[in-house]
């Protein structure tokens, strides 16, 4: 591991040199936009969670969800705390904002801590090969079929080493983030391109360090990347966001620093146009789940609502996606393998 981290630090240094000028003139700090995008908050404009609450759609642990148009692709572990079968579940957002889920979920791989992203009909999923320590990270691709199911590639392939991976995609550009070690430590990003045959060609330069923290999650809106992470590990603490811009050569220019926006644990982020929706746990274990809204400004900076975060449900390990005016959250109802619930909202 020491050899790997030394190699990554070398790559990081090269990356900083490569992008030094861009970083100097890069993203402005939050709040400096000349014409701020209206920030979403309760009632500004209307932002309403389904008053009926959340509904069970499956059983499992550590769910991750992505939405393309009205099609939902969700992935989760079938066991907790160990490597085991990974399952996917698809659904459709109906005209009234409710969700019609497929009758059952299906196994597509083996691993832990899966994360999923969708672009068009292309699906990309990343996961750990070990549940509790740093090891090879794998990606698995698939295609959404006309009947809403996913046809997965026959195999998954390793692309890096680390823990807690998260993936986002815009067009054919893939951005992945992960921890370099367990606990608080270096956070790394890696880019790739989805090919016409559905495979992914990863940047041969490898991964580059962009921050320090734990449990990173990433989303893309246009050319803007928005990442959130914890400042501490395993306990409630400050939550940070870090913005970046995808370049024409698929590299990323990150803002010079990250900024705190809330307090909590297990954050998840989604972006649709200039709209940002973040969800997180208020405390460890089962408890209140909160959402926080924001807007991406013209210069790529992010302004979060000054009204703060609002409780919307109870559970843990939330994951959020946005499609048009519909917001979709999935989360566990209890620790370990438990009922998985979804909750929708509209703005």
C-alpha positions as CSV (number, residue, x, y, z in Angstrom):
1,X,0.0,0.0,0.0
2,X,2.8,2.4,0.8
3,X,4.2,1.9,-2.7
4,X,0.8,2.6,-4.2
5,X,0.3,5.8,-2.2
6,X,3.8,7.0,-3.2
7,X,2.9,6.4,-6.8
8,X,-0.3,8.3,-6.4
9,X,1.4,11.2,-4.6
10,X,3.8,11.4,-7.6
11,X,0.8,11.5,-10.0
12,X,-0.8,14.1,-7.8
13,X,2.3,16.3,-8.0
14,X,2.4,16.0,-11.8
15,X,-1.3,16.8,-11.9
16,X,-0.9,20.0,-9.9
17,X,1.9,21.2,-12.2
18,X,-0.2,20.4,-15.2
19,X,-3.1,22.4,-14.0
20,X,-1.4,25.1,-11.9
21,X,-2.4,27.9,-14.3
22,X,-5.9,26.6,-14.7
23,X,-6.4,26.4,-11.0
24,X,-5.1,29.9,-10.5
25,X,-7.8,31.3,-12.8
26,X,-10.3,28.5,-12.1
27,X,-13.5,28.3,-10.1
28,X,-14.3,31.3,-7.9
29,X,-15.2,30.7,-4.3
30,X,-18.8,30.2,-3.4
31,X,-21.0,33.3,-3.2
32,X,-19.0,35.5,-5.7
33,X,-21.3,35.0,-8.8
34,X,-22.6,38.2,-10.3
35,X,-26.0,36.8,-11.0
36,X,-26.8,34.1,-8.5
37,X,-29.0,31.2,-9.6
38,X,-32.1,31.0,-7.4
39,X,-31.4,28.6,-4.6
40,X,-34.0,25.9,-4.0
41,X,-35.5,25.6,-0.5
42,X,-38.8,24.8,1.0
43,X,-41.3,27.0,-0.7
44,X,-38.7,28.9,-2.9
45,X,-39.8,27.6,-5.3
46,X,-42.2,24.9,-4.0
47,X,-40.1,21.8,-3.0
48,X,-42.4,19.1,-1.6
49,X,-41.7,15.5,-0.5
50,X,-44.4,13.0,-1.1
51,X,-46.6,13.5,2.0
52,X,-47.4,9.8,2.1
53,X,-43.8,9.2,3.1
54,X,-41.5,6.5,1.8
55,X,-42.3,3.0,0.4
56,X,-40.5,-0.2,0.5
57,X,-39.2,-1.5,-2.9
58,X,-36.6,-4.1,-1.9
59,X,-34.4,-5.5,0.8
60,X,-30.6,-5.0,1.1
61,X,-27.9,-2.6,2.2
62,X,-26.0,0.5,0.9
63,X,-28.3,1.4,-2.0
64,X,-27.2,3.7,-4.8
65,X,-29.6,5.2,-7.4
66,X,-29.4,6.9,-10.8
67,X,-32.1,8.2,-13.1
68,X,-32.2,8.8,-16.8
69,X,-35.4,10.5,-18.0
70,X,-38.1,8.3,-16.3
71,X,-35.9,5.2,-16.0
72,X,-34.4,4.3,-12.6
73,X,-31.5,2.0,-12.1
74,X,-30.7,1.1,-8.4
75,X,-28.0,-1.1,-7.1
76,X,-27.4,-2.5,-3.6
77,X,-25.7,-5.2,-1.5
78,X,-27.6,-8.3,-0.5
79,X,-25.5,-8.8,2.6
80,X,-23.9,-6.4,5.0
81,X,-20.3,-6.0,6.2
82,X,-18.9,-8.7,3.8
83,X,-18.4,-9.2,0.1
84,X,-21.4,-10.8,-1.5
85,X,-23.9,-10.7,-4.3
86,X,-24.8,-7.3,-5.8
87,X,-28.3,-6.7,-7.1
88,X,-29.9,-4.2,-9.4
89,X,-33.5,-3.0,-9.5
90,X,-35.1,-0.9,-12.2
91,X,-38.2,1.2,-12.2
92,X,-40.1,3.9,-14.0
93,X,-41.2,7.4,-12.8
94,X,-44.8,7.8,-13.6
95,X,-46.5,11.0,-14.7
96,X,-47.9,11.6,-11.2
97,X,-44.4,11.4,-9.7
98,X,-44.8,8.0,-8.2
99,X,-42.5,5.0,-9.1
100,X,-43.4,1.7,-10.6
101,X,-40.7,-0.7,-9.7
102,X,-39.9,-4.0,-11.5
103,X,-41.3,-7.0,-9.8
104,X,-37.9,-8.1,-8.4
105,X,-34.2,-7.3,-8.4
106,X,-31.5,-9.4,-10.1
107,X,-27.9,-10.3,-9.3
108,X,-25.3,-8.7,-11.6
109,X,-22.0,-9.1,-9.8
110,X,-20.2,-9.7,-6.4
111,X,-18.6,-7.1,-4.3
112,X,-19.4,-4.3,-1.8
113,X,-20.3,-0.6,-1.6
114,X,-21.7,-0.3,-5.1
115,X,-22.3,3.1,-6.9
116,X,-24.2,3.5,-10.2
117,X,-24.6,6.2,-12.8
118,X,-26.6,6.4,-16.1
119,X,-26.2,8.3,-19.3
120,X,-28.6,7.6,-22.2
121,X,-28.9,3.9,-22.2
122,X,-25.4,3.3,-20.8
123,X,-25.0,2.2,-17.2
124,X,-21.8,2.2,-15.3
125,X,-21.4,0.7,-11.8
126,X,-18.3,0.7,-9.5
127,X,-17.7,-1.3,-6.4
128,X,-15.1,-2.5,-3.9
129,X,-13.7,-6.1,-4.1
130,X,-13.2,-6.1,-0.3
131,X,-15.8,-4.9,2.2
132,X,-13.5,-3.7,4.9
133,X,-10.1,-2.7,3.5
134,X,-8.4,-1.1,0.5
135,X,-8.2,-3.3,-2.5
136,X,-9.0,-3.4,-6.2
137,X,-11.9,-1.3,-7.4
138,X,-14.0,-2.7,-10.2
139,X,-16.4,-1.3,-12.8
140,X,-19.2,-3.0,-14.6
141,X,-21.1,-1.6,-17.6
142,X,-24.6,-2.3,-18.9
143,X,-27.2,-1.2,-21.4
144,X,-30.8,-0.3,-20.6
145,X,-33.2,-2.2,-22.8
146,X,-36.5,-1.0,-24.2
147,X,-38.4,-3.0,-21.5
148,X,-36.5,-1.2,-18.8
149,X,-34.2,-4.1,-17.8
150,X,-30.4,-3.9,-18.0
151,X,-28.2,-6.2,-20.0
152,X,-24.8,-6.2,-18.2
153,X,-21.4,-7.0,-19.7
154,X,-20.3,-10.5,-19.0
155,X,-17.6,-9.4,-16.5
156,X,-16.5,-6.5,-14.4
157,X,-12.9,-5.2,-14.6
158,X,-10.5,-3.6,-12.2
159,X,-9.6,0.0,-12.8
160,X,-7.9,1.3,-9.6
161,X,-7.3,0.6,-5.9
162,X,-9.1,2.2,-3.0
163,X,-12.3,2.1,-1.0
164,X,-15.7,3.9,-1.0
165,X,-16.0,4.5,-4.8
166,X,-18.6,6.8,-6.3
167,X,-19.3,7.4,-10.0
168,X,-21.0,10.0,-12.2
169,X,-21.3,10.3,-15.9
170,X,-22.2,13.1,-18.4
171,X,-22.5,12.2,-22.0
172,X,-19.6,9.7,-22.5
173,X,-17.4,11.2,-19.8
174,X,-17.0,9.2,-16.6
175,X,-15.8,10.8,-13.3
176,X,-15.0,8.5,-10.4
177,X,-13.9,9.4,-6.8
178,X,-12.7,7.2,-4.0
179,X,-10.7,7.1,-0.8
180,X,-7.1,6.1,-1.0
181,X,-7.3,4.4,2.4
182,X,-9.8,3.6,5.1
183,X,-10.7,6.4,7.6
184,X,-9.9,10.0,6.8
185,X,-7.3,10.3,4.1
186,X,-6.5,11.3,0.5
187,X,-9.4,11.5,-1.9
188,X,-8.7,10.6,-5.5
189,X,-10.5,11.1,-8.8
190,X,-10.2,9.3,-12.1
191,X,-11.8,10.0,-15.5
192,X,-12.8,7.7,-18.4
193,X,-14.7,7.6,-21.6
194,X,-17.6,5.3,-22.5
195,X,-17.0,3.7,-25.8
196,X,-19.5,2.9,-28.5
197,X,-19.4,-0.8,-27.5
198,X,-20.3,0.2,-23.9
199,X,-16.9,-0.4,-22.4
200,X,-14.9,2.3,-20.6
201,X,-11.4,3.5,-21.5
202,X,-9.9,5.0,-18.3
203,X,-7.3,7.8,-18.4
204,X,-4.0,6.0,-18.6
205,X,-2.4,8.6,-16.3
206,X,-4.2,7.1,-13.4
207,X,-5.9,8.7,-10.5
208,X,-5.1,12.1,-9.0
209,X,-5.6,13.5,-5.5
210,X,-8.0,16.4,-5.2
211,X,-8.9,16.6,-1.5
212,X,-8.8,14.9,2.0
213,X,-11.8,13.3,3.7
214,X,-14.0,10.3,3.8
215,X,-17.0,8.8,2.1
216,X,-16.9,10.9,-1.1
217,X,-19.9,11.1,-3.5
218,X,-19.9,12.8,-6.9
219,X,-22.4,14.2,-9.4
220,X,-22.1,16.0,-12.7
221,X,-24.3,18.8,-14.1
222,X,-23.1,19.8,-17.6
223,X,-19.4,20.3,-17.4
224,X,-19.5,21.0,-13.6
225,X,-18.5,18.3,-11.2
226,X,-19.8,18.5,-7.6
227,X,-18.3,16.3,-4.9
228,X,-19.3,16.0,-1.2
229,X,-17.5,14.3,1.6
230,X,-17.2,14.0,5.3
231,X,-14.3,15.7,7.2
232,X,-14.3,12.8,9.7
233,X,-14.9,9.1,9.6
234,X,-17.6,7.1,11.4
235,X,-18.9,10.1,13.4
236,X,-21.0,13.2,12.7
237,X,-18.9,16.1,11.6
238,X,-18.5,18.9,9.0
239,X,-19.7,18.1,5.5
240,X,-17.7,19.7,2.6
241,X,-18.4,20.2,-1.1
242,X,-15.7,20.5,-3.8
243,X,-16.5,21.8,-7.3
244,X,-14.6,21.2,-10.5
245,X,-14.9,21.6,-14.3
246,X,-14.4,18.9,-16.9
247,X,-12.0,20.0,-19.6
248,X,-12.1,19.1,-23.3
249,X,-9.4,16.5,-22.7
250,X,-11.5,14.9,-19.9
251,X,-9.2,16.1,-17.2
252,X,-10.7,18.0,-14.2
253,X,-9.8,21.4,-12.9
254,X,-10.8,21.5,-9.3
255,X,-11.5,24.6,-7.2
256,X,-8.5,25.6,-5.0
257,X,-10.3,24.3,-1.9
258,X,-13.5,22.7,-0.6
259,X,-16.1,24.5,1.5
260,X,-18.2,23.4,4.4
261,X,-22.0,23.5,3.9
262,X,-23.5,21.5,6.7
263,X,-23.0,19.0,9.5
264,X,-23.9,15.3,9.3
265,X,-22.7,12.0,8.0
266,X,-23.1,9.8,4.8
267,X,-23.8,12.6,2.3
268,X,-25.1,12.0,-1.3
269,X,-25.4,14.6,-4.1
270,X,-27.4,15.0,-7.3
271,X,-27.3,17.7,-9.9
272,X,-29.8,18.6,-12.7
273,X,-28.9,21.7,-14.7
274,X,-28.2,24.4,-12.1
275,X,-30.1,22.6,-9.4
276,X,-28.3,20.8,-6.6
277,X,-29.9,18.4,-4.1
278,X,-27.9,16.9,-1.2
279,X,-29.1,14.4,1.4
280,X,-27.4,13.1,4.5
281,X,-27.9,11.5,7.9
282,X,-28.1,13.8,10.9
283,X,-26.5,11.2,13.1
284,X,-25.0,7.8,13.2
285,X,-27.4,4.8,13.1
286,X,-31.0,5.1,12.1
287,X,-32.4,8.6,12.5
288,X,-33.5,11.7,10.7
289,X,-32.5,12.2,7.1
290,X,-32.0,15.7,5.9
291,X,-31.9,17.4,2.4
292,X,-30.1,20.6,1.5
293,X,-30.5,22.5,-1.8
294,X,-28.3,24.7,-3.8
295,X,-27.6,26.3,-7.2
296,X,-24.6,26.1,-9.5
297,X,-23.6,29.6,-10.5
298,X,-22.4,30.8,-13.9
299,X,-18.8,30.6,-12.8
300,X,-19.1,27.1,-11.5
301,X,-19.3,28.1,-7.8
302,X,-22.1,26.6,-5.7
303,X,-24.5,28.5,-3.4
304,X,-26.3,26.4,-0.8
305,X,-29.6,27.6,0.7
306,X,-29.0,29.8,3.7
307,X,-32.2,28.3,5.2
308,X,-30.1,25.2,6.0
309,X,-31.2,21.6,5.8
310,X,-34.7,20.1,6.4
311,X,-35.7,16.7,7.6
312,X,-37.6,14.6,5.1
313,X,-37.5,11.0,6.4
314,X,-35.9,8.5,8.8
315,X,-33.3,5.9,7.9
316,X,-29.7,5.6,7.0
317,X,-27.3,5.4,4.0
318,X,-29.4,7.7,1.7
319,X,-28.7,8.1,-2.0
320,X,-30.4,10.8,-4.2
321,X,-31.0,11.3,-7.9
322,X,-32.8,14.1,-9.8
323,X,-34.6,13.9,-13.1
324,X,-36.4,17.0,-14.4
325,X,-38.7,18.1,-11.6
326,X,-38.6,14.8,-9.8
327,X,-36.2,14.0,-6.9
328,X,-35.7,10.4,-5.9
329,X,-34.2,9.2,-2.6
330,X,-33.4,5.6,-1.6
331,X,-32.3,4.5,1.8
332,X,-32.1,1.7,4.3
333,X,-34.7,1.5,7.0
334,X,-32.4,-0.2,9.6
335,X,-28.8,-1.3,10.1
336,X,-27.5,-4.3,8.3
337,X,-29.7,-5.9,5.6
338,X,-33.1,-4.3,5.9
339,X,-36.1,-3.0,4.0
340,X,-35.0,-0.5,1.3
341,X,-37.3,2.5,0.9
342,X,-37.7,5.1,-1.8
343,X,-39.1,8.7,-1.3
344,X,-40.0,11.1,-4.1
345,X,-40.2,14.9,-4.2
346,X,-41.0,17.5,-6.7
347,X,-40.0,21.2,-7.2
